[in-house]
Amino acid sequence: MIPSAEVARPRATAAQQPAVVFERVDLAFDDHVVLDGLSFTIPTGSMRILLGPSGSGKSVILKLILGLLKPDSGTITVSGRRVDTMPEHELLKLRADIGMAFQENALFDSLTVAENVGFRLIEEGMPDADVDRRVAEVLGFVGLSDFADRMPSQLSGGQRRRVGIARGMASKPSLMLLDDPITGLDPLIAMTVDDEIIKLRDLEQVTSLLVTHQIRDAVYVATHAAVNVGGAIRIVDADPGRAEQIEFMLLADGRIHLQASAKTLFASNDPFVKEYLYKTLPPW
């Protein structure tokens, strides 16, 4: 349970547009149907965790949100604006308000950690002093203040993932897309990345869509919260009511097969859900 402490609350209000809306989206590559009438909504200030078998279209959904792919039919809106019909010059502006962190961090090998984190800010013309201040802020947030001058090759896998998250959040985006940022890490290192995702959600109050194959980590993210206790950030068990607000979306056959909290997901007797959760994973 969350102790007495400062806990950030979602910044969404009833009057705000949803962050992301898919309405009956279809997409196929030749004869291979990827999405078949896909519909879902991500409210502003919330988190959704997207699960599904390999090849089910999870990363495709992220590319559609960014406007890197266009659907065959249906509508996609981000912050109230349709991206499926948006021209490229408008998409560039929209993407400036979206942060991204991926399994392959794509850090620039020739730049330091600080230069990697501040790269987008410099490209957008932010004054150097403001870039330095924001880079220091986000590196402190992910616990890497002492690594600013290191090169990516000098970092562990978990540290590189955390740099990727810092880079994604540096421009203060309203929406964060996280594409399997935990896969390939050992459990202890993965948990440090999980903690950064929780902090991003609860303390920065960023709307987020987390795509992952790692059920253990996904449940950890959904059932824990970041709190500020006297200036010290702690990760604690989330209040059950708060954990219910973090919803999983299980993708299958091009649609959302089930959308539910972690508790409801694991209590489901649906054959596909049970097979996905239990038959394809070792006990944990």
C-alpha positions in Angstrom: 0.0 0.0 0.0 1.1 3.6 -0.6 2.4 5.3 2.6 1.5 8.9 3.4 3.4 10.8 0.7 3.1 13.0 -2.3 1.5 11.0 -5.1 1.0 12.6 -8.5 -2.5 12.1 -10.0 -3.4 11.8 -13.7 -3.7 15.3 -15.2 -6.6 14.3 -17.5 -10.0 16.0 -17.1 -13.4 15.2 -18.5 -13.1 18.0 -21.0 -9.8 16.8 -22.5 -9.5 14.9 -25.7 -8.3 11.3 -25.4 -4.6 11.0 -26.1 -5.1 8.2 -28.7 -8.2 6.8 -30.4 -8.3 4.0 -33.0 -11.7 3.5 -34.6 -12.1 0.3 -36.7 -8.6 0.4 -38.1 -7.7 -2.1 -40.8 -4.2 -2.8 -42.1 -2.9 -5.6 -44.3 0.4 -6.3 -46.0 -0.5 -8.0 -49.3 -2.6 -11.0 -48.2 -1.5 -10.8 -44.5 -4.1 -9.1 -42.4 -2.4 -7.4 -39.4 -5.2 -5.3 -38.0 -8.9 -6.1 -38.5 -11.3 -3.4 -37.2 -9.1 -2.5 -34.3 -10.6 0.0 -31.9 -9.3 1.3 -28.5 -8.9 4.5 -26.6 -6.0 5.8 -24.4 -7.3 8.6 -22.1 -5.1 11.5 -21.4 -3.0 10.9 -18.3 -3.4 7.2 -18.3 -1.2 4.1 -19.1 -2.1 1.2 -21.3 0.1 -2.0 -21.5 -0.2 -3.7 -24.9 0.4 -7.5 -25.0 0.2 -10.0 -27.8 2.0 -12.8 -29.6 4.9 -12.0 -31.8 3.8 -10.7 -35.1 0.4 -9.7 -33.9 0.9 -6.0 -34.8 2.0 -4.3 -31.6 4.9 -2.4 -33.1 2.7 -1.6 -36.1 0.3 0.2 -33.8 3.1 2.4 -32.6 4.1 3.2 -36.2 0.4 4.1 -37.0 0.3 6.5 -34.0 3.4 8.2 -35.3 2.0 8.4 -38.8 4.9 6.3 -40.2 2.3 3.9 -41.6 -1.2 4.6 -42.9 -4.1 2.3 -42.3 -6.1 0.8 -45.2 -9.3 2.1 -43.5 -10.5 3.5 -40.2 -9.5 6.6 -38.3 -6.6 7.3 -35.9 -6.5 10.4 -33.7 -3.8 11.7 -31.5 -4.6 14.6 -29.1 -7.8 15.1 -31.1 -6.1 15.3 -34.5 -6.4 12.7 -37.2 -3.0 11.3 -38.1 -4.2 8.9 -40.8 -4.9 11.8 -43.2 -2.3 14.3 -41.8 0.4 15.6 -44.3 4.0 14.9 -43.4 4.8 18.5 -42.4 2.0 18.4 -39.8 3.1 15.0 -38.6 6.6 16.3 -37.9 5.0 18.9 -35.5 2.9 16.2 -33.9 5.8 13.9 -33.3 7.6 16.7 -31.4 5.1 16.1 -28.6 5.6 12.3 -28.6 8.5 10.6 -26.8 9.8 7.2 -27.8 11.9 4.5 -26.2 12.6 1.2 -27.9 14.4 -2.1 -27.3 17.1 -1.0 -29.7 18.0 2.3 -28.1 19.6 3.7 -31.3 22.0 5.9 -29.3 24.6 7.8 -31.2 27.9 5.9 -30.5 30.0 9.0 -31.1 28.0 11.2 -28.6 28.2 11.2 -24.9 25.2 10.3 -22.7 24.4 14.0 -22.2 24.7 14.8 -25.9 22.4 11.9 -26.8 19.8 13.0 -24.3 20.0 16.7 -25.5 20.2 16.0 -29.2 16.5 16.6 -30.0 16.4 19.7 -27.9 19.4 21.1 -29.8 17.8 20.2 -33.1 14.7 22.2 -32.0 16.8 25.3 -31.3 16.7 25.3 -27.5 19.3 27.6 -26.0 22.4 25.7 -24.8 21.9 26.7 -21.1 18.4 25.4 -21.2 19.5 22.2 -22.9 22.1 21.6 -20.2 19.6 22.3 -17.4 17.0 19.9 -18.9 19.6 17.2 -19.6 20.8 17.4 -16.0 17.2 17.2 -14.8 16.2 14.1 -16.7 19.5 12.3 -16.1 18.9 12.9 -12.4 15.4 11.5 -12.8 16.7 8.2 -14.2 19.6 8.0 -11.8 22.4 8.6 -14.2 23.7 12.0 -13.2 27.2 10.7 -12.8 27.2 9.2 -16.3 26.6 12.3 -18.4 30.1 12.3 -19.9 30.3 8.6 -20.6 30.0 7.1 -24.1 27.2 4.6 -24.8 29.8 1.8 -25.1 30.7 2.4 -21.4 27.2 1.6 -20.2 25.4 -1.6 -19.3 22.3 -2.7 -21.2 20.0 -1.4 -18.5 21.8 1.9 -18.3 21.5 2.4 -22.1 17.7 1.7 -21.8 17.4 4.3 -19.1 19.3 6.8 -21.3 16.7 6.0 -24.0 13.9 6.8 -21.6 15.7 10.0 -20.6 16.1 11.1 -24.2 12.4 10.3 -24.9 11.2 12.4 -22.0 13.7 15.3 -22.4 11.3 17.4 -24.6 8.5 17.0 -22.0 6.2 15.0 -24.4 2.5 14.5 -23.5 2.6 11.0 -24.9 5.3 8.3 -24.4 5.6 5.2 -26.6 7.7 2.4 -25.1 8.4 -0.5 -27.4 9.7 -3.5 -25.5 12.3 -1.6 -23.6 12.8 -4.5 -21.1 13.3 -7.4 -23.4 16.8 -9.0 -23.3 17.7 -7.6 -19.9 18.3 -9.8 -16.9 15.5 -9.6 -14.3 17.4 -7.4 -11.8 18.5 -4.9 -14.4 15.0 -5.0 -16.1 13.5 -3.9 -12.8 15.5 -0.7 -12.8 14.0 0.1 -16.2 10.5 -0.8 -14.9 11.1 1.7 -12.0 11.9 4.5 -14.5 8.7 3.7 -16.4 6.7 3.9 -13.2 8.3 7.2 -12.3 7.6 8.6 -15.7 4.0 7.7 -15.4 3.4 8.8 -11.8 5.7 11.7 -11.3 5.9 13.2 -14.8 2.3 12.3 -15.4 2.9 11.4 -19.0 0.3 9.4 -21.0 2.0 6.2 -21.9 1.6 3.1 -24.1 4.0 0.3 -23.1 4.4 -2.6 -25.5 6.1 -5.7 -24.0 6.3 -9.5 -24.0 7.5 -9.5 -20.4 4.4 -10.3 -18.3 6.3 -10.3 -15.0 7.6 -6.8 -15.7 4.2 -5.6 -17.0 2.4 -6.7 -13.9 5.2 -5.0 -11.7 4.7 -1.7 -13.6 0.9 -2.0 -13.2 0.9 -2.8 -9.5 3.5 -0.4 -8.2 3.6 3.4 -7.8 6.2 6.1 -7.5 5.9 8.4 -4.5 7.9 11.4 -3.3 8.6 11.1 0.4 10.4 14.1 1.8 12.2 14.7 -1.5 13.2 11.0 -1.9 11.5 9.0 -4.7 10.3 5.5 -3.7 8.7 2.7 -5.6 5.9 1.1 -3.5 3.0 -1.2 -3.8 0.1 0.6 -5.5 -3.2 1.1 -3.8 -5.6 -1.6 -5.4 -7.9 1.1 -6.7 -5.0 2.9 -8.4 -3.7 -0.4 -9.9 -7.1 -1.0 -11.4 -6.7 2.1 -13.5 -3.7 0.6 -15.4 -5.3 -1.5 -18.1 -3.8 -4.3 -20.2 -4.8 -4.7 -23.8 -4.3 -8.2 -25.2 -4.0 -8.2 -29.0 -5.1 -11.2 -31.1 -6.3 -11.7 -34.6 -6.0 -8.0 -35.3 -8.2 -6.8 -32.5 -8.2 -6.2 -28.8 -9.1 -9.6 -27.4 -9.4 -8.4 -23.8 -8.9 -5.1 -22.1 -8.6 -5.3 -18.3 -6.6 -4.7 -15.1 -3.9 -7.1 -14.1 -6.3 -8.6 -11.5 -9.0 -9.2 -14.0 -6.6 -10.4 -16.7 -5.2 -13.2 -14.5 -8.7 -14.2 -13.2 -9.9 -14.6 -16.8 -11.1 -18.1 -17.9 -10.9 -17.2 -21.5 -8.9 -20.1 -23.2 -6.7 -17.8 -25.3 -5.9 -15.5 -22.3 -5.0 -18.6 -20.2 -2.8 -20.0 -22.9 -1.0 -16.7 -23.5 -0.3 -16.1 -19.9 0.5 -19.5 -18.6 1.4 -22.0 -21.4 3.9 -19.8 -23.1 5.8 -18.7 -20.0 7.6 -20.5 -17.2 6.1 -20.1 -13.7 7.0 -17.0 -11.8 
